[in-house]
Amino acid sequence: MSEPIALHSKQYVYFDMMDPQHHLHNAEYLVLFERARFELWRALGEGAYPENPDLDWPYVVARNEINYRAPVERIQPVDIFVTVSHLGNSSLTLSFKMYREDGELAAEGLTVIVRVDPQTRRPRPWSEKFRSLIAPYCADAKDA
């Protein structure tokens, strides 16, 4: 089993993302993780969905989790690395690690998304095409 590819996403912390204590506001971590997730979709060689059927649109976010490790206390670039930690029948768990400009781990987290049927909004299995596109990013090859 080979190591998964980790997508590297360079994001930026701006002044309007800071809280009154001059830390990156806790909710902004999810915004940065989401931006990195969209870069993963682009890295798959796909355009914007819902126009692209290979990305199995639509999906919904079922869960987010963040573990804060070190504060981001000023405006700076951050590096986010994204991998797929689990690919289920209709769900996908993305794992994120965010590093400050000085290289210290600032946060790690995950997002679970679920593909849904556009009419019923019930879970729908990922297509084989999507599974093949996402496989290089999967942490466990047997999941893909």
Secondary structure, DSSP 8 states (H G I E B T S, - for coil): ------EEEEEEE-GGGB-TTSSB-TTHHHHHHHHHHHHHHHHTT--STTT-GGG---EEEEEEEEEE-S---SSEEEEEEEEEEEE-SSEEEEEEEEE-TTS-EEEEEEEEEEEB-TTT--B----HHHHHHHGGGBSSTTT-
